Every structure is written in C-alpha cells, then in structure tokens.
Amino acid sequence: MENPTYPGENHWRDVNSFLINLDSVPTYIPKTISEQFVMVTNGGSARAYIYDVRALTWRYTILT
C-alpha cells in the first residue's frame, strides 16, 4: 500500500497549500485526508475545523 498524497505534503512550511481556507462552516463530507482540515476566517474571527470520522461530524477550535 502506498502512502496517501495530498497538497503541500512536501512543503509543511507552506500552510496555505495544505489547508483549505473557507469563509463559512464546512458542510461537505470529506473524501480525502487533506479535505478533513479546514481553516475558516470570517471577519476578525478564525476557526480550525477537523472532520471527526467516527462521529461523522465537523469539530472546531477557536483560534486567536
């Protein structure tokens, strides 16, 4: 089995190529590993969303 590949895997310093940036809460079901990590910025607030594959829902943490 080959290791999965996703955008930015060889360039960890370039976060923008690894994380998906949105301006609203994600509602889709991710199909790849890289789609499970999302940054949401809206005005002055920012959140990091991670898809919970066991609960089949998005979880988030507020960033400062």
Phi, psi and omega in degrees: 000132179277153175292142178293150177241150178205161185305134174080007185296335179264001184225067185297339179287337180265082184299326182297334178277345181263316183268144174274130179254126179234168175246008175214167183298134178291138179236356182276165174261118183295143179251346178230166180298316183295334178285351181277353181239119186225137172257131178239121176241132181216105184067236180265000181256153179220142178224148174252122179254138176230132180279125179272107185287340177279317181270351181056048179211163177273136174245153180217163172226144181275134180257148177239000000 
